Amino acid sequence: MSLISWIQNNMRMDLQDDKLTREKLEKYLLLKLKNIVKYVYEKSPFYRELYRKYGVKPDRIRDFKDFSKLPFTLPSHIADNPYRFLCVSQSDILRGFTVEDVNGMRRIFFTENELIHIVEATMFGLRVANLDRGDVVQIAVPKEAEWGIHQILEEAVRKAGGKGVVVDELEFKIQLQSLESLRPQILIGPALHIFYFSEWCEENFPSILRRLRLKSVIISHGCVFYPFTDLMREEIRNIWECEVFDHYGITEMGFTVAMECPAHEGMHLNEVDVYAEVIDPNTGEILEPGVEGELVLTSTNREGMPIVRYRTGDITRLIDRPCQCGDVATRRIENIKYRL
């Protein structure tokens, strides 16, 4: 399935032709933004209080410029009281995830429907990164409680027709032994772990590396941010002699924010589920595509705990030119350079 086909299916748009343009996608995005602002105003105690404080009237949002005037949501807001963000009863929440960093500890909650949708979005991202039916995928992430990241990845691989094997012990020797026995086509893991593991394999077991035939390595940034540089990518690619795909996701947005395609011209935004803006971190003003600034995200499909205009602290640029993969509709972001 192509990127455009997946977006059209999830947008449930009745297009007279099969061509999804930026103009059509923006009409969908604006509708979703209007709906989510109205939804959180009616359902979320936090946003109802915030928007009343700033005189926000959801029915007065007519375009993207109006939306950009809404107040930001900060990590500290969620840390103070995550339950005030809920738009459903606590009994409707299936899973909560904890994020802890310099901005404090935050709990992010998901309904069952949201988790199922995250699996589907993850499945598509894996297909973009060359996952084919029958492929074996080694998933190098720690196991968590039910519906943890390991389970989401494993289920997404299964839905895509592959076999996902979670190797939750991140000790290098165990990871390598698993690679030898499983002979997977794809390796997934946190950026820093994959980088140092690759260097360790090259230094200590070059003969084994030559026998392994990975076709893709997919890296994630994890809850603790660490930059994934071009030099790191090049080294991993040279060691494994395969493509390396960057993925960007944060818990607050449901993990599946952006994914690289084989053209490697930035990460395609999952604009079915997320709306992205880049702002001047000092003034809060919207920046034009190509100008570096802070990434601000809005979850457009969440029912349990939607978050509107969330300041991520991550520095990047928006890319709105067509991609060589053939996608002329969705925007992309550059590799995240650093976090404020």
PyMOL commands that set and color helices and strands:
alter all, ss='L'
color gray80, all
select helices_A, chain A and resi 3-11+22-43+45-53+58-60+64-67+75-80+82-85+90-92+112-128+149-159+172-182+191-204+206-211+230-240+251-253
alter helices_A, ss='H'
color red, helices_A
select strands_A, chain A and resi 93-101+104-111+136-139+163-166+186-190+216-220+243-248+258-260+267-269+274-279+293-299+310-316+318-319+332-333+338-339
alter strands_A, ss='S'
color yellow, strands_A
deselect
rebuild
show_as cartoon
